């Protein structure tokens, strides 16, 4: 995978250090000046993502308990006709 970083030199260096902590950097172009009058640099990295960890053993789901009402509960009011308001 290729990544392009663009920012001020200190920020790009900080980002490279953070990325190196979580993935393998295979190639690094080093900082290159941006075109035109800019203080920013660009840096190209080729990285390798870490291998995925083996999946953990799934925990069996707990049986759910369904609670059913025996009485119908309070009556619901009739819907209000709002067509006159449109």
N, C-alpha and C positions, 0 to 999 in steps of 0.2 A: 504494500500500500504506500502511496506517496502523499506527502503532506507538504504544503507550502506555508511557511510562517512569514508574516509581514508585520513589522512594528519597529519601535526603537530598539537599538542593539541590546540594551540591558533586558528588555522584556522578552525579546526573542531568545536570548541566552537562558533566561529563567524558564521559559516554556520548554526548551530543549531538555533542561535538567529534569523538569517534572515528567515529561514524556518518557525519558530514559528510565525513570523509576517504575514505570508500569508496562513498558513494551521494549522490544529489542530494536535498536537503531542499527540498520544494516549499512546505510550510506548517509553521509552528511556533506552537503555542498559547502558548508561554512557560510558565514554572512557575506552577502553581496549587496553593494549599494543599489538603491532604486534609481530608475532613470529620472532625470530632471532634478530640480533643486529640492531635495528631500533629505530629512535626517533619518528616515526609515531605511531598514535593510530588509532583504528577503533571504530566506534560508530554506532549502529543499531537503527533506528527509525521506528516506525510504525506510519503512518500519515493518516489523513482523509482530503481529498480535500474539499475545500469550496463548498457550494451549488452554482450552476450556477444562475446568476441573470436572472430575467425574461427578455425575449426578448423585445426590444423596439418596439414601433409601427413603422412599415415600412413606409418610406416616399414614396408617390406615385411618380413613374417615370415621368419625364417631357417628353412631346411629342417631338420626334426628328424631326428635319427639314432636309430634304434631298435636297441638291442642285444638280441640274442636268445641265450639260453643253448642250448648244444648238448647239455649233459648235463642230466638231470632234477634234479640237486642232491640234497641229503640227504633221506632219507625223513622225512615228517612223522609225528609220533606220533599214535596213535589218539585221538579225542576222549574225554574222561573223562565217565562218566555220573554226574551230580551229583543225580539224582532222589532218591536215598536221603537226602540232606541236607535236603530240604525238609519 
